[in-house]
Amino acid sequence: MGKDLFTSFVTPLKKEFREEDCIDDFLGIPKLNIPNIVIPPARDCLLNDAIINYNNEIVVAKVFYVFARKYKKLYEEKSNEDYDFWMRKFMEQTIKELYSIYDKSMHIINYLYDLQVKQRIKFSKKIMQSLKDKDAEFYSKVNDIYNTLYDNDKNGVRNDITHNISCLFPSIDLVIKDGRTSWIRKEAMTIEQADNMIEEISVALKKQMTIITNKIYEKYPKKDEKELKEFIKKHQDEMNQKLGLNKK
């Protein structure tokens, strides 16, 4: 069997996965400590599930980025074009995954504020619209991050990676001239540009994580043992009433 791209595929060492980088800055959002009761509050369960999914996505982004850095080092050492391909491909997937992490953070906000927005097209925008009426101050902070992530340049890169031909690779683009089909060459993003974009997105995601975590602590302050017992009893009484199990 001849050489192909898989011939140059290299897996990072375990210690390389444990080296700190910009992805570690927003790992992760703490789960709620849900009391051990028969039917816990639905919103708390939904919120915890969203937090778990958010944290899982960060692990995936970390893996992609470690692979990207591994191939970057190999390419710098050996100038092998196959390493350049893998480096760019994993950087592309890192960027795509970072936006997926942002999407997961919006699900956390949805349940944190009980906005009741269903998972549909333009989910994040609908969250923003509903949030504006619930908490203007929190909305302002989240909106600043949204504008950072979805400015024309970053959003164009995200859109091309997700839906079109990735701008991390050189390509040709369609041109219509006098009704005739033609093309023009498009240069790829430089590795420095891609690295800078990953760093900028990571800074924005760190801010998002921080304000969400602070809001969780605000809405779910730690309870002492007495408060916890009172909460459990109150919740059980409410559930018994709904189920018609209250003692007469």
URKAPE-V262263 format. One record per backbone hydrogen bond with DSSP energy under -1.0 kcal/mol. NH is the residue of the N-H (numbers start at 1). CO is the residue of the C=O. If there is no record, write none. Layout:
nh=<NH/NH>
co=<CO/CO>
This chain:
nh=<7/9/17/18/24/26/27/34/37/45/46/47/48/49/50/51/52/53/54/55/56/57/58/59/60/61/62/63/64/65/66/67/68/69/70/71/72/73/74/75/76/77/78/79/84/85/86/87/88/89/90/91/92/93/94/95/96/97/98/99/100/101/102/103/104/105/106/108/109/110/111/112/113/115/120/126/127/128/129/130/131/132/135/139/140/141/142/143/144/145/146/147/148/149/150/155/156/157/158/159/160/161/162/163/164/169/171/173/175/177/180/182/184/186/189/194/195/196/197/198/199/200/201/202/203/204/205/206/207/208/209/210/211/212/213/214/215/216/217/218/219/220/228/229/230/231/232/233/234/235/236/237/238/239/240/241/242/243/245>
co=<4/6/13/14/21/23/24/32/35/41/42/43/44/45/46/47/48/49/50/51/52/53/54/55/56/57/58/59/60/61/62/63/64/65/66/67/68/69/70/71/72/73/74/75/80/81/82/83/84/85/86/87/88/89/90/91/92/93/94/95/96/97/98/99/100/101/102/104/105/106/107/108/109/110/118/122/123/124/125/126/127/128/131/135/136/137/138/139/140/141/142/143/144/145/146/151/152/153/154/155/156/157/158/159/160/166/186/184/182/180/177/175/173/171/167/190/191/192/193/194/195/196/197/198/199/200/201/202/203/204/205/206/207/208/209/210/211/212/213/214/215/216/224/225/226/227/228/229/230/231/232/233/234/235/236/237/238/239/240>
